[in-house]
Structures are given as structure tokens and as C-alpha cells.
């Protein structure tokens, strides 16, 4: 059967009472409204982030680094969150500026989050953000096409009206 204090004493066995204290778990969630951005060449991307402590322990020294293609720049504000209590969240803004020399196309940027709980580093999954850099919209070319289409439609309507009047 089960061993209890009186049975242990009767058998002459040494015993000690253990008390289990839950230490809690450190856990962090980084959320972004989207992980895909389309941006015109020469423009920058503003990416709002929400950092939430989803664990049961406080988090300390939360830092962000962004892995960028060559020539790109990025800033994160604030770049360091000193501490975050359980169930609390903090808003962070990342601003990513593609290089002026990098061409158009899809690029991948990695957002890394590092933090510690109880003086031990915590594993945090990196966020992969896809950025599609497109050429600047050619407003003049687009408006010429729109005017041509409108002119064509107007002439079709005029010809149609003339034919019905005959």
C-alpha cells in the first residue's frame, strides 16, 4: 500500500517531507498584424508589434534584432523592454527601410526576440516577414491608359447612339 509517516517509522526507515513549489513558466508571444508587406521602392515599412508575456513568470531584458538583406536599415522602438509581468503586453514599433540599391522583388527579414526569465535565456521563435518591393507606380503611364479606355468607351457610346437613331 501507500507509504505514510507512521509506516515509515514502524519500519525504521528514514523519511523526509517534500514540498513542491511551482516555479512558473516563462513564455513570450510576439504578434504582428501581418507578416507580408508590399512597399514601393524608396519607401519604408512601419510594422507595429505586440509583445505579450503569456507565461507565469516575469520576463526581463526583452531585446529585438532584425536580420536584414545587405544595405537595409531597421529601428525598433523601444529596442529594449526592461521587464514584463505575466499577462501584460507592450507595444513596439519596427521601421524597416529597404536599400535604395536593392532591386524589386521579394525579400525576407527575420525578427529575433531575446529575453530572459529568472536570469536564464528563453527560447523565442523568430518571426519571418516577407517584403515585396515594387517599382514606383507610373502615374503618367496609368493615366494615359485610363484616358484611352475612357475615349474608346465614349466613341462606342456615340457610335451606338447614332446607329439607333437611324
N, C-alpha and C positions, 0 to 999 in steps of 0.2 A: 504494500500500500504506500501511501504518501508518507514522506519523512517530515516529522514536525519536531519542535524543540524538545518535548518530553521524551519522545522515542530516541532521539539522538543522545540525550543524557543517559537514558537507560542502557544504551549500547556502549556508552563510554566513548562516543565519537565527538571530536571537536567540531564546533559549528559556529557560524557567523551569520548574522542577518544582513542581507544585501538590500540596499535601497536603490532603485533605478530612477535616475533623474533624466528626463528627456532633454537633450541639448538643443534641439531645434535644428532646422534646416535652412541653409542659405540658398535662396533662389531668386533670380532676376529675370525679368522679361522686358525686352526692348521691342516696342511696336512702332511701325511706320505706316502711314495711311496707304502707301503704295510702294512697291519695290521696283517700279518701272517708270521711267521719266523720258519724255521726248522733249528735246530742247534745241532751239536754233543755234547755229554756230555763233560763238561770241557771247552767248547769254549764260547766266548762271542758274543753278538749281538750288532752291531752298527746300530743305527736307525737314519737316517737323517730326520729332521723335518723342515717344513717351517711355520713360524708364520706370518700371514698377517693381517693387520688392514683393514677390509672390511667395516668399518663404516665411519662416517663423523666427528668423534671427535678423538682427540689423546688418546692413551692408555698409562697408567703408570704402572710401577712396575709389569711386567708380570713375574710370577713365575711358576715353574713346579715342581710337585711332582709325584713320581711313586709309586703306590701301588703294592708291590711285594709279592710273596709267601715267607714263612719263610726261612731265610738263604740266600736269593738272595741279590745282591747289584746292585745299579744303580747310574750313574752320568749323569747330564745334563750340557752341556757346550754351552753357558753361562747359569748359573742356574737362572739368573735374567736379564730381558731386561728392563732397566730403563724407556724408553719411545719409542713409535712407532707412527709416524704420519699417518694420513689416506692414504691409497693406498701404504703404504710402507710395506716391508717384511724383516724378519730377519731369518737367518739360525741358527738352533740349532741342536746339536748332542746329542743323548741319547745313553749311553753304558750300556747294561744290562748284568749282569753276573749271570747265574744260579748257585745255590748252588751245591757244589761237592757231597753233601749227598742226594740231591733230586734225585729221580729216573728218569726214562724216562717216556715220556707221554706228554699230552697237559696241558699247564698251561696258566692262563690268568693274564695279567698285565694291570693295569689301569693307564693311563697317565692323570693327572689332571692339568689343567691350571687355574691359578687365576690371575686376573688383575683388575685394577680399571680405571674408566673414570670419570673425574670431581669429584674426591675423593669419588666416590661411587663404591662398588664392582660390577663386571659384571659377570653374569651367563655364564659359559662356559661349553659346554658338554664334558664329559670325553671321551677319546679315549680308546677303549678296544683292546689290542694287544694279539693275540694268539701265543704262542710259543710252538712248538713241539720239545721236547728234545729227540734225538735219540741216540742209542748206537754208540760208535765209530765204524767206518767201519772196519771189519775184513779183512784187505788186504791179509793176507796169505791165509785165507779160500777162498776168492773170486778168487785169482789167481790159486789155486788148481782146483777149479771148471772149470775155463776158460781153463786150460791146459787139463783137462779130456775131455771137449767138443771138443777142437781142435784135440786131439788124436783120438777121436771117428770119427770125420769128416774125418780125414786123412785116417784112416783104411777103412772107407766106400768107399772113392775115390779109394784107392789102390785095394780093392776087386772088385769094379766096373770096373776098367781099365783091370784087369786080366780076368774078365768074358767076356768082349767084344773082347779080343784078341783071345779067343778060337775059 
